[in-house]
Amino acid sequence: MSNLTQRILTAIIGVPFLLLVFYFGSYYFLAFILLIVGFGSYEFFRLVDNKNLDNKNIIGIVFCIILPIGANFGYLYFIFLFTLVSIFTLFINLQKQDLSNTLIGAGTKFLGIVYIGWFLSHAILIRNINESIFPYIDNTNIKNNDIGFFWIVFVVACTFLNDTAAYFFGKYKGKIKLVPRLSPGKTVEGTVCGIFMALLSGMFINLLFSSPISYKWAMLLGFVVGVVAVLGDLIESMFKRSVSIKDSGGLLPGHGGVLDRFDSLILVFPVMYYLILFYYLRDNYLIF
């Protein structure tokens, strides 16, 4: 079975599943993000293993999984747990007898916790954003005022359609390599096409949900998603190249591992969360 066929089959199965999880939200969405964070952190710390560091991967994975749970209860719980996790990450190094790699080991564990646990947990904050911005929402025409459903669909759809357009256009029309030392297959033409598709996707999703935001902002935020998604993809490629690995895993047919599929979203989620807050609260004090 070709890589393209595997990608299409994965999308046919995955897209309806994602929409259902996004729609029901609550603990269904939390469980989904916990799975993504769990597998993603496992893949990340497995990459670190290639550098032969004593990282106690299970601790890093557990610390990553804790953060989405805090995010589900609210932003204050989220940052409180992140602070505790950061402190304990330092404490667990005190018992080491060999301190030669302590700085590098602690640094990579912090990186994994922030990159996987902290960044991806913002998906939950986006899905539950109603609680933060409800007093500032005008008549959105969103069923049950569930603006969080609109935003998570907006962010994920723009990101995935950006990736899809960039992949196909770059594969068949791309000539100029974007950053060959990080991602040999990524082209300038594909990247531009992907960003433009993200912009159009933002407009379409906004229309599909009866325009809960202005089209100027829908275009702007779609454009931002496209740009940040490219950076997120390149960052994950940088990590893989540093340990000479092509794919982070093989869980998703045609895509590789969880990090390979969600690499763009890892960076998009936190950036978009704070931009969404800015959109609603730009004329008020920021209340998280």
N, C-alpha and C positions, 0 to 999 in steps of 0.2 A: 504494500500500500504506500503510495507516494506521500511525501510530507504535506503537500497541498491538500490531498484528500483527508488526511488525518486532521488538519487544521479545520476543514469544513465540517467534518463530523463532530469534532469537539465543540465547535460553535453552535451546531444544531442542537446538541444536547445541553450545552452550558448556558446559552442565552435565556431560554425559557426558565431554567432553574434559577438563574440570577434574578430575573424579574420577579419571580414569586418570593424569593427571599427578601428582595428590596421592598416589595409591597407590604408584606406582613411585618417586617422590621422587628422591633422588640428583641426578645431572646433568640428568635430565629436568626436574625442578622448578627447578633453577638456570637452565636455558635459558629456561624459561617466565618466571621473574622477571626475567631479563635483558631479555627482550622487553618486558615491562611497564615496566620502569625506562627502557629505551631510548626507547620511544614516549612514555612519560609525561614524561620530561625534555625531549624534543623539543617536546612541547606546552606545557610550562611556560615554557621559554625563548622559545618563539614568542609567548606572552602578553607576556613582558617586552619583546619587540621593539616592541610597541605604544607603549612609553614612549621609543622612540628612544635606547636605551642601547647603548653599545659593549660588548657582553657576551661576545663570542667564544663563541657558543653551543656550538660543537663541543667546546670544552674542558670546559664545564660538563656536557655529555652524557657525555663520556668519564669524567669524575670520578665521575658518578653510577653508571655501569656498573661501575666498579672495585669499589665497595663490596659488592655482592652476592657477588662472587667471594671477597672476604675473609671474608664471613659464612659462606660454604660451608665454609671451613676452620676456623672456630671464632671465638668471641667475641673472643679476644685479637688474632687477625689482623684482625678487623673493626675494632676501635677503633684498632689501629695504622695501618691504611690510611686510616681517617677522619682521623687526626691528620696524616698525610703530605699527604692531599688538601687539608686546610685550610691547611697551610703553603704548598703550591704555589699555592693560590688567591690568596694574598697576594702571592707572588713574581711572578706573571705580570702584576701591575699595576705593577711597578717600571719596565717598559719604556715605559709610556705617556707620550706627550708632552703630551697634554691631560689635566690632572688634575682638571678641573672636576667631572666626574661619577664620579670614582674611588670615593668612599665609597658612593654609591648603587649603582654597578655591582658592586662587590665584595660589597655587602650582598645584592643580589638573587641573585648567583651562590651565595653561602653558603646563602641561603634555599632555592634550588632543590636544592642538594646534600643539605641536611638533609631537606627536605620529601619529595623523591623518593628519592634514593639511600639515605640513612640510615634513614628510616622504613620504606620498603618492604622493605629488606633484612632486617628483623625477621621477615618471612614465612619466610625460609630458616632463621633461628634457631629458629622454632617447629617447622618440619618436621623439623629435625635435633635437636630438644630431648632426644632419648634420651640423647645423650652427656653432657648436663649433669645430668640428674636420674635416670639409670638406677639408681644405688645406693639411691635413696630411694623407688622404685616398689614397692608391694606387688603382690600377685597381681592384675593388671589384666584378665586374660582377653583381652588384645589379642594377635592372632596375631603371632608372632615378637617380642613385646614392643615392637612399633612404635607407641609412644604418640604419636609425632610425627604419624602419619597421623590418629589420632583428633583431635588438637588443631587441625590445620590445617582439617580438615573442620568441626569445632565452630565455629571462629572465622569461617570464610568462610560457612558455612550460616546462622549466626545473623545475620551482617551482611547477606547478600543477602535473606534472608527478612524481616528488619527493613525493608529498603528497599522490597521488594515490597508488604508489607502497608501501609506508610505511604503508598506511591504510590496504591494502589487505594482504600484507605479514605478517604484525604484527597481524592482526585479525586471520589468519589461522595457522601461524607458530611461532608467537611471544610467548616467555615464560618469558624472563627477563624484568621486568619493568624498564623504563628509569628514570623517575622522578615521581613516583606515587602520591606524595603529590600535584603535579601540574596537571598532566595529567595521570590519572589511566589507560587509554587505550593505551598509547604510550609505545612501547617496544624497546629494544636495537636492536633486529633482524630487526624489521620494519624500524627503523631509518637508520641502515646501508644499508638496501636494497634501501631505498628512496634516500640516498645520491649517491649510485652507479647508480641508475636510472637517477638522475640528471646529472651525469657525462656522461653517455651514450647519454642522450638527447641532451646535448651540442654538442657532436660529430655529432649526426644525423641532428640537425637543421643546423649546419655549412655545412654539406654535401648537405642538401636540398637547401641551398642558394648559392651553388657553392663555398663554402669555402672562405668566405670573411676574415676570420682570420685563423691563423695557428691552427692545430689540438692540439698542445700542450696547447695553450691558451684556446681553446674550452673545453678541458678536465678540465683544471685548473679552469676556470670560472664556468663550470657546477658543479664542486665539491664545490666551494665556495657557489654557490646558494643553494646546498643541505644542507650544514652546517648552513648557515644563516637562511634558511627557518625553520629549526628545532627550532632555537633560537627564531625566530619570533612567532612561534606557542606556544612555552612555555611561552613567555612573555604575550601573550593574555590570556592564561590559568591562569597565575598568577593573572592578573587583575580580571578575573571572579571568581576565588576561593576566592579572598580577600573580595568579596561581596556576596559569596555563591550563584552564578548563574551558571547554566550549559551552556546555550546558550545566546549569546548577543542579539538574536532576532529570528524571524521566517520567514524572507523575502524569503530565498532561500530553497525550499523543500529539505530535506535530509542533508542540511549543517548548518542550523540555520540562523544566521544573516549575514550581510555583513562582520562584523569583524571576524566571524567564518570562512568565506570562504577566505577572503583576509588577514588573520592574518600573514601568512608567507611572503606575498609580501610587507607588510608594512615595514618590515626591509630589505627585499631583494632589493627593489627599490633604496634607497639611497646608500647602499653599492655597488651595481653594477654600479650605475651612475659614482661614483668616480673611480671605478676600470676600467671602460670602458675609461674614460678620461685618466687614467694612461696608458692604453694599447696604445692609439694613441699618447699621448703627452709625453711619458716617456723619450724621447730623446730631448725634447724641453721644453721651459718654459710653465707651465700650464696656459692655457687661458680658462676661463670658459665662 
